[in-house]
Amino acid sequence: MSEDPAAPLPAVPASAGALIFDRDGRLLILRPTYKKGWTIPGGVMEAGGETPWRACQREVREETALPVTRGRLVCVDFRPPKPERPGKPARPGGLRFLFDCGAFGPQALASIVLQAEEISESRLLPRAEALPLLSKPVRRRVRAATRARTVRAGTVLYLENGRPVEGVTAA
């Protein structure tokens, strides 16, 4: 079957996030000012060809002032679009890239400067305490990625809506 050359290409939004830990394995989480719940550092990739890794580095720097110089892709999560519902706007869905940026020392973590317009608070919490605070989609993604982190380094997960997909194995 051939594709219609006149058909528009899909516009799939993409974002990148960072798992940042301290040396005790506690996860850095942030409280955004513009939505409910907590999240991890990260955000939308800029138009014009920004890569997921560059978006991760930029967003972490903007939100926390932490310089991220290394990371390992641990997860790609496809979020399906959702139509508008009563009281809820439509959501475009998209791809979410998640990088494990490792453990930062106490000096670096003490130098965090939050982006006041977007972030009101940060916390370093053990995984079990951090997960319930995260919004549901982020929680599922972080849970899957941190579980894989403890099981086998080098694992990259493919998720759909934060959940493993039957028949797709981790690389």
N, CA and C atoms as a LAMMPS dump frame, in Angstrom:
ITEM: TIMESTEP
0
ITEM: NUMBER OF ATOMS
513
ITEM: BOX BOUNDS ff ff ff
-5.0000000000000000e+02 5.0000000000000000e+02
-5.0000000000000000e+02 5.0000000000000000e+02
-5.0000000000000000e+02 5.0000000000000000e+02
ITEM: ATOMS id mol type element x y z
1 1 1 N 0.849 -1.161 0
2 1 2 C 0 0 0
3 1 3 C 0.906 1.238 0
4 2 1 N 0.657 2.159 -0.889
5 2 2 C 1.481 3.363 -0.939
6 2 3 C 0.828 4.473 -0.131
7 3 1 N 1.68 5.359 0.401
8 3 2 C 1.181 6.478 1.175
9 3 3 C 0.794 7.607 0.244
10 4 1 N -0.192 8.385 0.646
11 4 2 C -0.624 9.543 -0.114
12 4 3 C 0.395 10.657 0.082
13 5 1 N 1.111 11.069 -0.974
14 5 2 C 2.129 12.107 -0.803
15 5 3 C 1.548 13.46 -0.396
16 6 1 N 0.259 13.661 -0.604
17 6 2 C -0.366 14.921 -0.227
18 6 3 C -0.84 14.922 1.224
19 7 1 N -0.842 13.753 1.867
20 7 2 C -1.305 13.667 3.256
21 7 3 C -0.316 14.377 4.175
22 8 1 N -0.829 15.112 5.157
23 8 2 C 0.079 15.814 6.073
24 8 3 C 0.851 14.825 6.944
25 9 1 N 2.071 15.201 7.275
26 9 2 C 2.866 14.386 8.188
27 9 3 C 2.326 14.554 9.598
28 10 1 N 2.4 13.507 10.423
29 10 2 C 1.896 13.648 11.788
30 10 3 C 2.773 14.612 12.585
31 11 1 N 2.136 15.383 13.428
32 11 2 C 2.857 16.267 14.338
33 11 3 C 2.813 15.61 15.71
34 12 1 N 3.921 15.075 16.139
35 12 2 C 3.985 14.367 17.405
36 12 3 C 4.874 15.167 18.362
37 13 1 N 4.282 15.79 19.386
38 13 2 C 5.096 16.52 20.348
39 13 3 C 6.045 15.563 21.07
40 14 1 N 7.19 16.069 21.461
41 14 2 C 8.164 15.256 22.182
42 14 3 C 8.735 16.058 23.334
43 15 1 N 9.043 15.36 24.408
44 15 2 C 9.661 15.996 25.561
45 15 3 C 10.735 15.07 26.108
46 16 1 N 11.558 15.628 26.986
47 16 2 C 12.641 14.848 27.598
48 16 3 C 12.708 15.18 29.074
49 17 1 N 12.935 14.167 29.885
50 17 2 C 13.04 14.339 31.329
51 17 3 C 14.29 13.687 31.864
52 18 1 N 14.61 14.034 33.112
53 18 2 C 15.841 13.545 33.743
54 18 3 C 15.548 12.895 35.085
55 19 1 N 16.146 11.737 35.286
56 19 2 C 16.205 11.136 36.612
57 19 3 C 17.522 11.607 37.215
58 20 1 N 17.432 12.346 38.301
59 20 2 C 18.615 12.855 38.992
60 20 3 C 18.538 12.365 40.429
61 21 1 N 19.626 11.794 40.892
62 21 2 C 19.678 11.204 42.224
63 21 3 C 20.78 11.857 43.048
64 22 1 N 20.69 11.664 44.366
65 22 2 C 21.834 11.998 45.208
66 22 3 C 22.6 10.702 45.448
67 23 1 N 23.664 10.774 46.184
68 23 2 C 24.514 9.583 46.38
69 23 3 C 23.854 8.517 47.231
70 24 1 N 22.758 8.878 47.917
71 24 2 C 22.004 7.895 48.698
72 24 3 C 20.874 7.277 47.888
73 25 1 N 20.773 7.625 46.599
74 25 2 C 19.747 7.052 45.737
75 25 3 C 18.412 7.764 45.792
76 26 1 N 18.355 8.92 46.466
77 26 2 C 17.098 9.673 46.508
78 26 3 C 16.899 10.41 45.182
79 27 1 N 15.642 10.502 44.748
80 27 2 C 15.27 11.089 43.463
81 27 3 C 14.909 12.561 43.639
82 28 1 N 15.39 13.405 42.719
83 28 2 C 15.031 14.822 42.7
84 28 3 C 13.675 14.974 42.019
85 29 1 N 12.729 15.584 42.726
86 29 2 C 11.427 15.885 42.143
87 29 3 C 11.156 17.382 42.311
88 30 1 N 10.306 17.906 41.428
89 30 2 C 10.007 19.331 41.396
90 30 3 C 8.5 19.551 41.448
91 31 1 N 8.099 20.657 42.09
92 31 2 C 6.676 21.029 42.114
93 31 3 C 6.476 22.192 41.143
94 32 1 N 5.816 21.94 40.005
95 32 2 C 5.573 23.018 39.04
96 32 3 C 4.528 24.008 39.565
97 33 1 N 4.63 25.244 39.113
98 33 2 C 3.663 26.275 39.493
99 33 3 C 2.429 26.246 38.597
100 34 1 N 2.521 25.597 37.436
101 34 2 C 1.483 25.7 36.413
102 34 3 C 0.587 24.468 36.31
103 35 1 N 0.8 23.465 37.175
104 35 2 C -0.074 22.292 37.171
105 35 3 C 0.002 21.604 38.523
106 36 1 N -0.946 20.704 38.772
107 36 2 C -0.989 19.98 40.034
108 36 3 C 0.064 18.889 40.064
109 37 1 N 0.414 18.48 41.257
110 37 2 C 1.325 17.361 41.442
111 37 3 C 2.784 17.742 41.29
112 38 1 N 3.612 16.746 41.4
113 38 2 C 5.058 16.895 41.292
114 38 3 C 5.512 16.236 40.002
115 39 1 N 6.723 16.543 39.597
116 39 2 C 7.276 15.984 38.374
117 39 3 C 8.783 15.851 38.526
118 40 1 N 9.432 15.443 37.473
119 40 2 C 10.888 15.394 37.427
120 40 3 C 11.363 16.526 36.52
121 41 1 N 12.616 16.907 36.587
122 41 2 C 13.102 17.947 35.673
123 41 3 C 12.924 17.508 34.222
124 42 1 N 12.524 18.452 33.378
125 42 2 C 12.372 18.15 31.961
126 42 3 C 11.315 19.017 31.324
127 43 1 N 11.148 18.824 30.024
128 43 2 C 10.138 19.583 29.317
129 43 3 C 10.158 19.319 27.828
130 44 1 N 9.409 20.133 27.11
131 44 2 C 9.174 19.965 25.685
132 44 3 C 10.425 20.302 24.871
133 45 1 N 10.656 19.513 23.849
134 45 2 C 11.737 19.788 22.906
135 45 3 C 11.359 21.001 22.072
136 46 1 N 12.329 21.877 21.844
137 46 2 C 12.073 23.074 21.049
138 46 3 C 12.05 22.735 19.57
139 47 1 N 11.211 23.478 18.831
140 47 2 C 11.132 23.302 17.381
141 47 3 C 12.467 23.681 16.758
142 48 1 N 12.712 23.192 15.583
143 48 2 C 13.929 23.543 14.874
144 48 3 C 15.016 22.497 14.992
145 49 1 N 14.693 21.344 15.535
146 49 2 C 15.657 20.255 15.522
147 49 3 C 16.368 19.965 16.822
148 50 1 N 15.878 20.497 17.95
149 50 2 C 16.513 20.156 19.224
150 50 3 C 16.366 18.658 19.465
151 51 1 N 17.428 18.012 19.88
152 51 2 C 17.397 16.578 20.142
153 51 3 C 16.838 16.306 21.535
154 52 1 N 16.385 15.077 21.793
155 52 2 C 15.907 14.752 23.14
156 52 3 C 16.983 14.989 24.21
157 53 1 N 18.226 14.594 23.944
158 53 2 C 19.293 14.763 24.923
159 53 3 C 19.564 16.242 25.185
160 54 1 N 19.606 17.053 24.142
161 54 2 C 19.832 18.498 24.322
162 54 3 C 18.659 19.138 25.068
163 55 1 N 17.446 18.692 24.794
164 55 2 C 16.279 19.211 25.509
165 55 3 C 16.366 18.863 26.995
166 56 1 N 16.784 17.65 27.294
167 56 2 C 16.954 17.23 28.677
168 56 3 C 17.963 18.138 29.382
169 57 1 N 19.114 18.326 28.759
170 57 2 C 20.154 19.172 29.355
171 57 3 C 19.648 20.605 29.558
172 58 1 N 19.003 21.167 28.55
173 58 2 C 18.513 22.545 28.632
174 58 3 C 17.461 22.691 29.723
175 59 1 N 16.498 21.783 29.741
176 59 2 C 15.418 21.876 30.721
177 59 3 C 15.933 21.74 32.154
178 60 1 N 16.851 20.816 32.387
179 60 2 C 17.416 20.659 33.733
180 60 3 C 18.15 21.938 34.137
181 61 1 N 18.923 22.484 33.228
182 61 2 C 19.661 23.724 33.504
183 61 3 C 18.688 24.873 33.791
184 62 1 N 17.632 25.008 32.978
185 62 2 C 16.668 26.089 33.174
186 62 3 C 15.907 25.942 34.491
187 63 1 N 15.501 24.722 34.815
188 63 2 C 14.648 24.509 35.982
189 63 3 C 15.411 24.449 37.301
190 64 1 N 16.677 23.986 37.255
191 64 2 C 17.421 23.755 38.508
192 64 3 C 18.812 24.381 38.536
193 65 1 N 19.319 24.826 37.394
194 65 2 C 20.689 25.339 37.239
195 65 3 C 21.744 24.238 37.35
196 66 1 N 21.33 22.976 37.367
197 66 2 C 22.299 21.874 37.402
198 66 3 C 22.834 21.609 35.998
199 67 1 N 24.146 21.509 35.848
200 67 2 C 24.691 21.14 34.543
201 67 3 C 24.677 19.618 34.385
202 68 1 N 23.96 19.144 33.384
203 68 2 C 23.902 17.705 33.107
204 68 3 C 24.856 17.434 31.949
205 69 1 N 25.886 16.657 32.219
206 69 2 C 26.894 16.384 31.192
207 69 3 C 26.872 14.946 30.705
208 70 1 N 26.175 14.085 31.433
209 70 2 C 26.08 12.693 30.972
210 70 3 C 24.726 12.131 31.371
211 71 1 N 24.293 11.188 30.568
212 71 2 C 23.014 10.557 30.828
213 71 3 C 22.902 9.287 30.007
214 72 1 N 21.974 8.469 30.394
215 72 2 C 21.725 7.219 29.692
216 72 3 C 20.235 7.131 29.422
217 73 1 N 19.869 6.941 28.161
218 73 2 C 18.463 6.786 27.821
219 73 3 C 17.936 5.522 28.494
220 74 1 N 16.88 5.664 29.279
221 74 2 C 16.316 4.506 29.975
222 74 3 C 14.902 4.182 29.524
223 75 1 N 14.259 5.139 28.834
224 75 2 C 12.862 4.901 28.516
225 75 3 C 12.403 5.827 27.401
226 76 1 N 11.578 5.285 26.514
227 76 2 C 10.808 6.071 25.554
228 76 3 C 9.355 5.663 25.777
229 77 1 N 8.523 6.659 26.054
230 77 2 C 7.128 6.409 26.389
231 77 3 C 6.243 7.122 25.369
232 78 1 N 5.374 6.376 24.695
233 78 2 C 4.409 6.966 23.771
234 78 3 C 3.137 7.251 24.533
235 79 1 N 2.729 8.528 24.548
236 79 2 C 1.462 8.923 25.168
237 79 3 C 0.451 9.153 24.058
238 80 1 N -0.611 8.369 24.002
239 80 2 C -1.602 8.557 22.939
240 80 3 C -2.364 9.864 23.13
241 81 1 N -2.813 10.462 22.03
242 81 2 C -3.623 11.679 22.16
243 81 3 C -4.958 11.347 22.813
244 82 1 N -5.509 12.34 23.485
245 82 2 C -6.832 12.175 24.098
246 82 3 C -7.722 13.305 23.608
247 83 1 N -8.927 12.961 23.172
248 83 2 C -9.847 14.016 22.712
249 83 3 C -10.35 14.843 23.891
250 84 1 N -10.923 15.975 23.565
251 84 2 C -11.51 16.84 24.588
252 84 3 C -12.66 16.11 25.261
253 85 1 N -12.745 16.28 26.567
254 85 2 C -13.839 15.693 27.346
255 85 3 C -14.439 16.792 28.206
256 86 1 N -15.639 16.593 28.734
257 86 2 C -16.249 17.636 29.575
258 86 3 C -15.307 18.022 30.726
259 87 1 N -14.962 19.289 30.773
260 87 2 C -14.096 19.79 31.835
261 87 3 C -12.617 19.53 31.639
262 88 1 N -12.257 18.836 30.564
263 88 2 C -10.845 18.53 30.316
264 88 3 C -10.497 18.849 28.872
265 89 1 N -9.386 19.565 28.661
266 89 2 C -8.995 19.886 27.28
267 89 3 C -8.422 18.658 26.574
268 90 1 N -8.372 18.734 25.271
269 90 2 C -7.726 17.675 24.483
270 90 3 C -6.241 17.655 24.835
271 91 1 N -5.623 16.484 24.726
272 91 2 C -4.188 16.334 24.992
273 91 3 C -3.56 15.734 23.742
274 92 1 N -2.496 16.36 23.226
275 92 2 C -1.944 15.889 21.963
276 92 3 C -1.166 14.583 22.052
277 93 1 N -0.836 14.116 23.233
278 93 2 C -0.017 12.915 23.335
279 93 3 C 1.414 13.221 22.953
280 94 1 N 2.133 12.234 22.488
281 94 2 C 3.501 12.452 22.04
282 94 3 C 4.48 11.457 22.614
283 95 1 N 5.761 11.732 22.375
284 95 2 C 6.845 10.876 22.847
285 95 3 C 7.535 11.521 24.035
286 96 1 N 7.827 10.714 25.056
287 96 2 C 8.533 11.183 26.239
288 96 3 C 9.824 10.377 26.362
289 97 1 N 10.954 11.072 26.292
290 97 2 C 12.268 10.449 26.453
291 97 3 C 12.712 10.668 27.892
292 98 1 N 13.218 9.621 28.533
293 98 2 C 13.659 9.73 29.917
294 98 3 C 15.11 9.27 30.017
295 99 1 N 15.947 10.146 30.597
296 99 2 C 17.371 9.886 30.752
297 99 3 C 17.718 9.738 32.229
298 100 1 N 18.532 8.742 32.556
299 100 2 C 19.101 8.598 33.891
300 100 3 C 20.395 9.401 33.885
301 101 1 N 20.407 10.498 34.619
302 101 2 C 21.56 11.405 34.64
303 101 3 C 22.47 11.164 35.83
304 102 1 N 22.223 10.082 36.56
305 102 2 C 23.133 9.652 37.608
306 102 3 C 22.981 10.393 38.921
307 103 1 N 23.987 10.165 39.775
308 103 2 C 24.003 10.737 41.122
309 103 3 C 24.87 11.987 41.152
310 104 1 N 24.327 13.021 41.779
311 104 2 C 25.052 14.273 41.968
312 104 3 C 25.504 14.345 43.423
313 105 1 N 26.632 14.98 43.645
314 105 2 C 27.166 15.144 44.992
315 105 3 C 26.437 16.232 45.762
316 106 1 N 26.682 16.301 47.074
317 106 2 C 25.983 17.272 47.909
318 106 3 C 26.259 18.722 47.52
319 107 1 N 27.449 19.023 47.065
320 107 2 C 27.77 20.399 46.678
321 107 3 C 26.937 20.833 45.468
322 108 1 N 26.858 19.976 44.468
323 108 2 C 26.064 20.3 43.28
324 108 3 C 24.591 20.453 43.641
325 109 1 N 24.063 19.539 44.444
326 109 2 C 22.648 19.595 44.807
327 109 3 C 22.333 20.803 45.683
328 110 1 N 23.292 21.247 46.493
329 110 2 C 23.096 22.443 47.312
330 110 3 C 23.073 23.707 46.456
331 111 1 N 23.589 23.611 45.224
332 111 2 C 23.639 24.787 44.351
333 111 3 C 22.403 24.92 43.455
334 112 1 N 21.399 24.073 43.661
335 112 2 C 20.176 24.145 42.852
336 112 3 C 19.532 25.52 43.015
337 113 1 N 19.209 26.117 41.881
338 113 2 C 18.461 27.376 41.848
339 113 3 C 17.222 27.103 41.004
340 114 1 N 16.062 27.18 41.645
341 114 2 C 14.821 26.865 40.939
342 114 3 C 14.378 28.024 40.056
343 115 1 N 13.817 27.676 38.896
344 115 2 C 13.245 28.653 37.968
345 115 3 C 11.898 29.091 38.562
346 116 1 N 11.886 30.258 39.211
347 116 2 C 10.747 30.694 40.019
348 116 3 C 9.427 30.739 39.251
349 117 1 N 9.461 31.09 37.952
350 117 2 C 8.219 31.177 37.182
351 117 3 C 7.567 29.819 36.997
352 118 1 N 8.35 28.758 37.002
353 118 2 C 7.812 27.424 36.701
354 118 3 C 7.887 26.438 37.859
355 119 1 N 8.844 26.612 38.768
356 119 2 C 9.079 25.619 39.823
357 119 3 C 9.015 26.294 41.188
358 120 1 N 8.15 25.772 42.081
359 120 2 C 8.002 26.382 43.402
360 120 3 C 8.811 25.669 44.482
361 121 1 N 9.172 24.398 44.256
362 121 2 C 9.824 23.633 45.315
363 121 3 C 10.528 22.419 44.708
364 122 1 N 11.577 21.973 45.392
365 122 2 C 12.234 20.722 45
366 122 3 C 12.416 19.865 46.246
367 123 1 N 12.486 18.567 46.016
368 123 2 C 12.734 17.624 47.107
369 123 3 C 13.607 16.487 46.593
370 124 1 N 14.409 15.944 47.484
371 124 2 C 15.133 14.702 47.243
372 124 3 C 14.502 13.658 48.145
373 125 1 N 13.876 12.652 47.54
374 125 2 C 13.157 11.655 48.326
375 125 3 C 13.513 10.253 47.875
376 126 1 N 13.44 9.283 48.796
377 126 2 C 13.562 7.889 48.368
378 126 3 C 12.465 7.587 47.349
379 127 1 N 12.758 6.689 46.433
380 127 2 C 11.825 6.346 45.354
381 127 3 C 10.413 6.072 45.881
382 128 1 N 10.317 5.291 46.961
383 128 2 C 9.011 4.911 47.5
384 128 3 C 8.219 6.121 47.985
385 129 1 N 8.881 7.178 48.436
386 129 2 C 8.198 8.392 48.886
387 129 3 C 7.935 9.351 47.73
388 130 1 N 8.802 9.347 46.736
389 130 2 C 8.657 10.258 45.597
390 130 3 C 7.531 9.818 44.663
391 131 1 N 7.425 8.536 44.388
392 131 2 C 6.46 8.045 43.397
393 131 3 C 5.024 8.497 43.661
394 132 1 N 4.491 8.394 44.884
395 132 2 C 3.091 8.798 45.086
396 132 3 C 2.842 10.286 44.844
397 133 1 N 3.878 11.111 44.918
398 133 2 C 3.717 12.551 44.705
399 133 3 C 3.674 12.918 43.225
400 134 1 N 4.245 12.075 42.373
401 134 2 C 4.315 12.371 40.94
402 134 3 C 2.95 12.207 40.282
403 135 1 N 2.7 13.001 39.229
404 135 2 C 1.459 12.828 38.477
405 135 3 C 1.441 11.412 37.896
406 136 1 N 0.254 10.884 37.632
407 136 2 C 0.133 9.473 37.221
408 136 3 C 1.005 9.096 36.025
409 137 1 N 0.979 9.854 34.917
410 137 2 C 1.79 9.429 33.773
411 137 3 C 3.292 9.442 34.089
412 138 1 N 3.739 10.466 34.815
413 138 2 C 5.155 10.543 35.177
414 138 3 C 5.496 9.425 36.157
415 139 1 N 4.6 9.167 37.105
416 139 2 C 4.819 8.096 38.092
417 139 3 C 5.024 6.748 37.413
418 140 1 N 4.152 6.42 36.447
419 140 2 C 4.282 5.125 35.764
420 140 3 C 5.618 5.03 35.037
421 141 1 N 5.998 6.109 34.358
422 141 2 C 7.25 6.131 33.601
423 141 3 C 8.46 5.999 34.533
424 142 1 N 8.462 6.78 35.604
425 142 2 C 9.587 6.749 36.547
426 142 3 C 9.651 5.407 37.259
427 143 1 N 8.505 4.867 37.631
428 143 2 C 8.489 3.553 38.289
429 143 3 C 9.104 2.491 37.382
430 144 1 N 8.672 2.456 36.132
431 144 2 C 9.211 1.461 35.192
432 144 3 C 10.709 1.663 34.977
433 145 1 N 11.121 2.905 34.808
434 145 2 C 12.535 3.177 34.52
435 145 3 C 13.428 2.922 35.731
436 146 1 N 12.964 3.271 36.918
437 146 2 C 13.803 3.04 38.099
438 146 3 C 13.811 1.574 38.486
439 147 1 N 12.76 0.859 38.182
440 147 2 C 12.757 -0.589 38.411
441 147 3 C 13.798 -1.237 37.496
442 148 1 N 13.805 -0.821 36.235
443 148 2 C 14.791 -1.349 35.287
444 148 3 C 16.201 -0.951 35.708
445 149 1 N 16.359 0.246 36.28
446 149 2 C 17.668 0.735 36.725
447 149 3 C 18.255 -0.206 37.772
448 150 1 N 17.397 -0.687 38.667
449 150 2 C 17.886 -1.558 39.723
450 150 3 C 18.043 -2.993 39.233
451 151 1 N 17.311 -3.354 38.201
452 151 2 C 17.38 -4.725 37.698
453 151 3 C 18.608 -4.929 36.817
454 152 1 N 18.793 -4.058 35.835
455 152 2 C 19.893 -4.269 34.895
456 152 3 C 20.282 -2.943 34.255
457 153 1 N 21.487 -2.514 34.533
458 153 2 C 21.982 -1.29 33.892
459 153 3 C 22.06 -1.53 32.391
460 154 1 N 21.76 -0.532 31.624
461 154 2 C 21.795 -0.653 30.172
462 154 3 C 20.445 -0.975 29.565
463 155 1 N 19.439 -1.214 30.396
464 155 2 C 18.106 -1.513 29.897
465 155 3 C 17.452 -0.241 29.37
466 156 1 N 16.868 -0.32 28.19
467 156 2 C 16.066 0.775 27.638
468 156 3 C 14.66 0.231 27.447
469 157 1 N 13.698 0.915 28.022
470 157 2 C 12.318 0.459 27.965
471 157 3 C 11.541 1.2 26.892
472 158 1 N 10.618 0.491 26.264
473 158 2 C 9.615 1.119 25.411
474 158 3 C 8.295 0.969 26.146
475 159 1 N 7.63 2.098 26.392
476 159 2 C 6.36 2.108 27.098
477 159 3 C 5.299 2.789 26.251
478 160 1 N 4.052 2.461 26.525
479 160 2 C 2.926 3.186 25.955
480 160 3 C 2.046 3.601 27.123
481 161 1 N 1.916 4.92 27.28
482 161 2 C 1.171 5.489 28.392
483 161 3 C 1.732 5.02 29.728
484 162 1 N 3.061 4.896 29.778
485 162 2 C 3.741 4.538 31.01
486 162 3 C 3.736 3.064 31.344
487 163 1 N 3.254 2.244 30.429
488 163 2 C 3.146 0.801 30.71
489 163 3 C 3.919 -0.011 29.672
490 164 1 N 4.557 -1.102 30.108
491 164 2 C 5.227 -1.983 29.149
492 164 3 C 4.218 -2.517 28.131
493 165 1 N 4.701 -2.828 26.949
494 165 2 C 3.856 -3.308 25.863
495 165 3 C 4.135 -4.794 25.651
496 166 1 N 3.077 -5.576 25.625
497 166 2 C 3.211 -7.01 25.422
498 166 3 C 3.912 -7.279 24.081
499 167 1 N 4.892 -8.13 24.112
500 167 2 C 5.603 -8.501 22.906
501 167 3 C 6.82 -7.641 22.62
502 168 1 N 7.023 -6.548 23.367
503 168 2 C 8.193 -5.682 23.177
504 168 3 C 9.117 -5.895 24.365
505 169 1 N 10.325 -6.307 24.082
506 169 2 C 11.277 -6.562 25.172
507 169 3 C 12.229 -5.381 25.327
508 170 1 N 12.783 -5.261 26.532
509 170 2 C 13.75 -4.196 26.811
510 170 3 C 15.052 -4.524 26.109
511 171 1 N 15.693 -3.469 25.607
512 171 2 C 16.967 -3.655 24.91
513 171 3 C 18.109 -3.513 25.876
